[in-house]
Every structure is written in structure tokens, then in C-alpha cells.
Amino acid sequence: MSQGGRVVVPKPLREKLGVKEGDEVIWTEVDGQIVLTSRKLQVERSQRFFSELMADYQGDSLVDELIAERRAEAAREDSESAGQ
């Protein structure tokens, strides 16, 4: 670690992670160790996770479904508060 807390990531590791100067990286502490991940890899993992999570979804649009549920709930709340 250099002055000012800078850390140099060796070239072979940068190449393996696919990171270049100026790229965003994510530092995470896991069980007392620091794990370095490229932002790109983290986004890919998240996309894969949600893709697998939604693989069995049969509806047309989850977003539309969630909006409809929220609107119905808001209407119920409005009617309950109007009745008091």
C-alpha cells in the first residue's frame, strides 16, 4: 500500500478481472478478507441472479403487476380513510 492508501493491483489480476485504469471496482470485506470485484462482473452476477429468480414467472410484466397491486392498495387506503 502506498502513501495515501493507494493499492496497486498487479497486471495479471487486472487482466483476469478485465479492469482498466479508470474502471470502477467494488471492495467488499468477507470474513476478514478484502474481495475486489469489477463493477461489470457484479452487474453481470446481479442480472444472472434476477434472471434465474424470474425464470418461472408466467405473467406479462412484473412491473405492471406491481403497479396494479400498489394502485389497488392505495385505493383501499383512500376508501378506508374516507370512511373514518
Secondary structure as UniProt FT lines:
FT   TURN            3..4
FT   HELIX           11..17
FT   TURN            21..22
FT   STRAND          25..30
FT   TURN            31..32
FT   STRAND          33..38
FT   HELIX           39..53
FT   TURN            54..56
FT   HELIX           62..82
//
